[in-house]
Amino acid sequence: MEAQKGEGEVVMSSDLLLPVGFRFMPTDEELVRYYLMNKACFRAVPVADAIQEIDATRFYSNHPKNLVTFSNGEREWFFFIHEDDENYSGSCCSHAQRRRNVREVGNGIGFWKPSGSENPIYSKDGNVFATKIFLTYFSGSCHSKKPKRTHWKIVEYHLQIRREWVVLGKLQRGMDYTGF
């Protein structure tokens, strides 16, 4: 995708070529309908380089700051997170149960904890076609008495299909934090 500014000058915003001031800011329905659904059905994804590909093991074994590139003041990044059934073959949990579980990062450096329940995403005709789950990143072990809540959050988008191999994640860094 190429965008022009003024006299044919191309300006780069993040890793995408967009005019100055433009940001990749799709709604929940747009993320699911045009990106996640196309990816799950092996169809072309619009602005494919706006969403990074990563496997769940790598994503959930790293501190969030190690997954992103900081440039132009971004506070939001998008990922297609590929779940590998081999990683869960010994697990007694279903996909839905795994989505609601705490996810430990690395060797106790932190963990992702779901907050609240799964929220439905409705199509224009009122049908639920996906869900989203909010998770917050905590530093320290999930078994410690006082884990520290951080400014990192992720919204995971899941299709309403039985066998799910890809999740769309929107990683966000909060505004009220000065460090990493």
C-alpha positions in Angstrom: 0.0 0.0 0.0 1.5 3.3 -1.0 0.3 6.8 0.0 1.4 10.1 -1.4 1.9 13.5 0.3 2.1 16.7 -1.5 4.5 16.6 -4.5 4.7 12.8 -4.7 6.5 12.5 -1.3 5.8 9.1 0.4 5.6 9.3 4.2 6.1 6.2 6.4 3.9 5.8 9.5 5.0 2.8 11.6 5.8 0.0 9.1 2.9 1.0 6.8 3.0 3.6 4.1 0.3 6.0 5.1 -0.2 9.7 4.8 0.9 11.7 7.8 -1.8 11.6 10.5 -3.4 8.4 9.3 -3.4 5.4 11.7 -4.5 1.8 11.4 -7.6 2.0 13.7 -10.2 -0.6 12.7 -13.3 -1.3 14.9 -13.8 -4.6 16.6 -16.2 -5.8 13.8 -13.7 -4.7 11.1 -10.8 -6.5 12.8 -12.8 -9.8 13.0 -14.7 -9.5 9.6 -11.9 -8.3 7.3 -8.7 -9.5 9.0 -9.3 -12.5 11.4 -12.0 -14.1 9.3 -10.0 -13.7 6.1 -6.9 -15.1 7.8 -8.8 -18.1 9.2 -10.2 -18.8 5.7 -6.8 -18.5 4.0 -8.0 -15.4 2.0 -6.0 -12.3 1.4 -5.8 -9.9 4.3 -6.1 -6.1 3.5 -2.9 -4.2 4.5 -1.3 -7.5 5.5 1.8 -5.9 7.0 -0.3 -4.0 9.6 -0.7 -7.2 11.6 2.4 -9.3 12.6 2.4 -13.1 12.5 3.6 -14.9 15.7 3.1 -18.2 17.3 1.4 -18.4 20.7 4.5 -20.0 22.4 6.7 -17.1 21.3 4.1 -14.5 22.1 3.3 -15.8 25.6 6.9 -16.5 26.5 8.1 -12.9 26.1 7.6 -9.6 27.9 5.3 -7.4 25.7 8.0 -4.8 25.2 10.2 -7.4 23.5 7.4 -8.0 20.9 7.1 -4.5 19.5 9.1 -1.8 17.9 8.7 1.7 19.4 8.5 4.4 16.8 6.3 7.4 16.1 4.7 7.2 19.6 2.5 4.1 18.8 0.8 2.5 21.7 -1.1 -0.2 19.8 0.2 -3.2 17.8 -1.7 -6.0 16.1 -0.8 -9.7 15.9 -2.1 -12.9 14.4 -1.3 -15.3 17.2 -1.1 -18.9 15.9 -2.1 -21.5 18.4 -0.1 -24.8 18.0 -2.1 -27.8 19.2 1.1 -29.6 20.0 1.7 -27.1 22.8 -1.7 -28.0 24.3 -1.8 -31.8 23.5 -1.2 -32.6 27.2 -3.7 -30.1 28.4 -7.1 -31.2 29.6 -8.5 -27.7 28.7 -10.7 -26.9 25.8 -9.9 -23.8 23.6 -12.5 -21.8 25.5 -11.1 -22.8 28.9 -7.5 -22.0 27.8 -8.7 -18.5 26.7 -9.9 -17.8 30.3 -6.7 -19.1 32.0 -3.8 -17.1 33.3 -0.8 -17.4 30.8 2.6 -17.4 32.4 5.4 -15.6 30.6 8.9 -17.0 30.5 10.3 -18.4 33.7 8.0 -16.4 36.0 8.9 -13.0 34.7 5.2 -12.2 34.3 1.8 -13.4 33.3 -1.3 -12.4 31.4 -4.5 -12.5 33.4 -7.9 -12.3 31.9 -10.1 -9.5 33.3 -13.9 -10.0 33.1 -15.6 -12.5 30.9 -15.7 -13.0 27.1 -17.6 -10.2 25.4 -19.6 -10.9 22.3 -19.0 -9.0 19.0 -22.2 -8.6 17.0 -22.6 -8.3 13.3 -24.8 -5.6 11.8 -27.7 -8.0 11.8 -27.4 -8.7 15.5 -25.8 -12.1 15.5 -22.7 -13.0 17.6 -19.9 -14.0 15.3 -16.9 -13.5 17.5 -15.8 -12.8 21.1 -13.1 -10.7 22.7 -11.2 -11.2 25.9 -9.3 -8.5 27.8 -6.0 -9.5 29.5 -3.7 -7.4 31.6 0.0 -8.1 32.0 1.5 -8.5 35.5 5.2 -8.7 36.3 6.4 -11.4 38.7 5.1 -14.8 39.2 1.3 -15.5 39.2 2.0 -17.5 42.5 3.5 -14.5 44.3 1.6 -12.6 47.0 1.9 -9.2 45.3 2.3 -9.4 41.5 2.7 -5.9 39.9 0.0 -4.8 37.5 1.6 -3.2 34.4 0.4 -0.8 31.7 0.3 -3.5 29.1 -3.1 -4.9 27.9 -4.2 -7.2 25.1 -7.6 -7.7 23.6 -7.9 -11.1 22.0 -10.4 -11.7 19.2 -11.8 -15.2 18.7 -14.1 -16.5 16.0 -17.1 -18.5 16.9 -15.9 -21.7 15.3 -15.2 -25.0 16.9 -11.5 -25.4 15.8 -9.6 -22.3 16.2 -5.9 -22.0 15.1 -5.5 -18.3 14.8 -6.4 -15.4 17.2 -6.1 -11.7 16.5 -4.5 -9.8 19.3 -4.5 -6.0 19.8 -1.6 -5.2 22.2 -1.8 -1.8 24.0 0.6 0.1 26.1 -1.1 2.4 28.6 -0.5 6.2 28.7 0.0 6.5 32.4 3.4 4.7 32.6 6.8 6.3 32.1 9.0 3.2 32.0 8.7 -0.3 30.5 
